[in-house]
Amino acid sequence: MTRTDPTPDPGTDPVAADPMIAGPGAPETGATSAAADRASDEPAVPSVRRGRRGTGGGGLAARWGAGLVGLLLGLAVWALLTSGLVTDDPVIGGMSPAETWSGFGDLLDRGVLLSDAAVSLYRLVAGLAVAALLGVPLGLWLGLRRRAEAVAGPLVQFLRMISPLSWAPVAIAVFGIGNEPVIFLVAAAAIWPIMLSTSSGVHAMDPGYIDVARTMGASGWERLTRVVIPAVRPAILGGIRLALGTAWIVLVPAEMLGVRSGLGYQILNARDQLAYDQVMAVILVIGVLGFALDSLSRLILRERTAR
């Protein structure tokens, strides 16, 4: 009786022939040595290491330098367009850089520029606060309740597409003349980015977080305050930053409707006096303040989301 050796032939056993299955301790066979020879003949793919751009002082200086060049180019184009070479319109000539600087000094001497800027910033902050107090809870509600989103979604999209300034006659009729209608229009413009960004943040959140908190016995309020809101905080802050830009754009024309203070009103007041140098000066102040507000919000957003 012939005894059969249970050990398979390495040359015919597919497990022993495959180095990925046999493991590093398996004996080398003809198949494995051939595979090794082919691998040694193939060129190695170099690894690519991606460096971080613009993280050092040189990168920051380059960005600031490029921005300064852009500002100087804009100033040169502005001076060229108002120099009389393009048109001899006295209104255009009255808005040259030199005339605008003179108008800026006149506004400072009268003491109206700083006070109007402070009033505009107050209305902006108040409108954003109202929008956040309403938009964040509504966004959380729409994000957590799919049925509510299905019912209210079309209405939200419909109202969002209405220009906030269209509500100006209604705001003046309801709130009268003063800060209230302007704050209402700012809030009407700012609420939609906050609400929709918050709702999108809830949708992007891993539902497993809520399931784990529910399994551990957390109440609905605890799940909201300790799980949902911390998870969607970057989305909320991003929505507020978007709302800031929209609100600042709406604020200026809103201040041209029935109020006697603010940067928007000051533009109309300077226009009525045919002081177009002051008109241009106020426009530049609006741009500088808007740029500063956006930079500040970007810094706060980066600091908050990094925690």
HELIX and SHEET records of a PDB file:
HELIX    1   1 PRO A   14  ALA A   17  1                                   4    
HELIX    2   2 PRO A   19  ALA A   22  1                                   4    
HELIX    3   3 GLY A   30  ASP A   41  1                                  12    
HELIX    4   4 GLY A   57  LEU A   81  1                                  25    
HELIX    5   5 PRO A   90  GLY A   93  1                                   4    
HELIX    6   6 PRO A   97  ARG A  110  1                                  14    
HELIX    7   7 LEU A  113  LEU A  144  1                                  32    
HELIX    8   8 ARG A  146  ARG A  160  1                                  15    
HELIX    9   9 PRO A  164  TRP A  167  5                                   4    
HELIX   10  10 ALA A  168  PHE A  175  1                                   8    
HELIX   11  11 ASN A  179  ALA A  204  1                                  26    
HELIX   12  12 PRO A  207  THR A  215  1                                   9    
HELIX   13  13 GLY A  220  ARG A  223  1                                   4    
HELIX   14  14 LEU A  224  VAL A  228  3                                   5    
HELIX   15  15 ILE A  229  ALA A  254  1                                  26    
HELIX   16  16 LEU A  263  ASP A  272  1                                  10    
HELIX   17  17 TYR A  276  THR A  305  1                                  30    
END                                                                             
